[in-house]
């Protein structure tokens, strides 16, 4: 769904892809625009869009699309061999949620560390330090991260962690708008 939150995912992904390869072309598609939020629950359309991106030459499809992302994952095995085309999940470790047939295509997932936020809220409550309001759980507090299931990014985790350290230190500013 084309909204400000998902555009933050787009901006961050694009910046990371361009940092890895300045010549990369990032294809962007949305299923719906507000007030239609059905784009988060349309796996058939997610698969259709991912298939079109693979056909257009994409070798990685990153879908921040809720249930529609499962459709995007289904497109990967039909687009090419494992290791030639990839899918990246979001929110939780999508490798653990797909079938064994699709697992070899899940490069990684962007993780929202809800466990960290939950633990922090409970700890603050128990210590009498809980305060209502907005709290940000970013890289600096391990509130976001990436998955390593499947072992497909094991050879670059040091590089990824170095980028994370640079972001936390303010040496790299991740854009929030495309």
Buried (B, 14 or more C-beta within 10 A) or exposed (E): BBEEEBBBBBBBBBBBBEEEEEEEEBEEBBBBEEEEEEBBBBBEBBBBBBBBBBEEEBBBBBBBBBEBBBBBBBBBBEBEEBEEBBBBBBBBBBBEBBEEEBBBBBBBBBBBBEEBBEEBEEEEEEEEEEEEEEEEBEBEBBBBBBBBBBEBBEEEEEEBEEBBEEBEEEEBEBEBEB
